[in-house]
Amino acid sequence: MPDHDLESRLRHAVARRLHVSPDRLTGEADLGALGLDDDLTATGVLEAVEAALDVRFPDDFLDGLYTYGQFTSAVRIAVGV
């Protein structure tokens, strides 16, 4: 999957699930401040991203990830992009 396609799918899946504008998803954007502040929301975001990218992540995938940039980097590594 081309990197720009991955980024677009990822950005839109996260934005939809967190009910924020995709423009707010910058590299330094704090995931907690965007609404990713509980286990239920984290599960929903992971499920949305998994569906958008047709992948599976471990339940603890978001552990230690605090910014959108960290999240996108981890996703790229996990899917081999």
N, C-alpha and C positions, 0 to 999 in steps of 0.2 A: 504494500500500500504506500503510495507516495506520501511524503512528509506533510505536504500542504493539505491533503485529503484527511490524514490522521488528525491534524490540528483542527480542521474545520469540524469534523465529526465529534471530536472530544469537546471542543469549546461549546458547541450547540447542545450536546447532551448534558453537560454540567450546568450550563446556563438555564436550560429548561427545568432541570430537577431542582435547582436552587432558586428559581424564579427571579433571576437577575439578567440584566442585559449582557450579551456576550462581550461587549466593550469593557465591562468591569473585570473581565478575566485577563488580567495582565500577569506577567511573571511574578511580581512582588505582591499580588493580591493575597491577603490573608484569608484562608479558607474558612476559618471560624467566623470572621467578620462578615463573610458572604452567606453565612447560614449553615455551614457544615460544622455543627457544634454538638451533635449527639449521634449515638450509634444508629438510630433509625434513619436519620438523614444520610449518614455515611453509607449505610447499606443501600439506600435508594440511589445515591450517586453512583456507587459501584455497579449496581444492576443496570442503570441507564447507560453507562460507558461500556459495559460488557455487551449490551444489546447493540449499541451503535457500532462497535468494533468487531463483534462476533468473537469475543475472547472470554476467558474466565480468569479472575484474580482471586488470590486467597482472601479470606475474610479480614485478615489483619493488614491488607495492602496499604491502607491509609495511615497506619501507625508511623509516627515520626515525620509525616509530611504536613507542613504548615502553610505553604504557599502554593498558589496555582502553578508556579514555575517548577517547584519540586514535584508536584503531582504529574505534570506533563512529562518531565524528565523520567520519572519512574515508569510511566506508561510506555514511553518510547523504548526504554530498556526492556521492559517486560514483553513487548511485542516484536522486538528485534529491529527497530527502525533507528 
